[in-house]
Amino acid sequence: MTTEPNKNDLEIVPNEYDNKDYEVNVSIPEFNCICPRTGLPDFATIKINYIPNKHIVELKSLKLYIVKFRYVGVFHEHATNKILDDFKEASRPKKIEVFGCFNPRGGIHTVVESAWSE
């Protein structure tokens, strides 16, 4: 069985341009997790926008981290905030925003926005 996503799954590498502020925008259109109430799959697009500090997150490790949510029963709000918290702890960016744009279910469309800056 796959373990739950963890900040240690995110590999960091040195930011070769830490002398300037620039924004990295990552879009993950195939995110999915399990509804903790029904056990049915939830689908979303996760968007991560961040300004790196001393490190960036290696994208393959981010992909493998995100895939682990497929087996987790989690509310939309919790998934979005967990991604922000784990990403922030792993890479210590200057600023980060995570958007969880969840597909409609039962007539409800959910967008969760979470942000942090130093």
Buried (B, 14 or more C-beta within 10 A) or exposed (E): EEEEBEBEBBBBEEBEEBEEEEEBEBEBEEBBBBBEEEEEEBBBBBBBBBBBBEBBBBEEBBEBBBBBBBBBBBBBEBBBBBBBBBBBEBBBBBBBBBBBBBEEBEEEEBEBEBEBEE
